[in-house]
Amino acid sequence: MTTADKNTSEPNADEIRYTQAMEELESLLDEIDNDGVDLDELALKVERASKLITVCRDKIENTEMQVKAIIDGLESTQGDDG
């Protein structure tokens, strides 16, 4: 799948995995950094990169909250045992 194909079928945060988002983001950044982007496509690629950054940030925050909830649950269970 080319980057152009990815831009036309952008998955939302629930459909894309963190690793996939990071790989696509790295690819976009490489294209932008290496002047491999046509000027007409630059804004689209930067916009897509921004969306991917938001997706990754949201996934990290959600995972952090889930892990914290699990740890808090374990700590409260240990407190009940003592």
Secondary structure, DSSP 8 states (H G I E B T S, - for coil): --HHHHHHT---TTTS-HHHHHHHHHHHHHHHHTT-S-HHHHHHHHHHHHHHHHHHHHHHHHHHHHHHHHHHHHHHHHHHH-
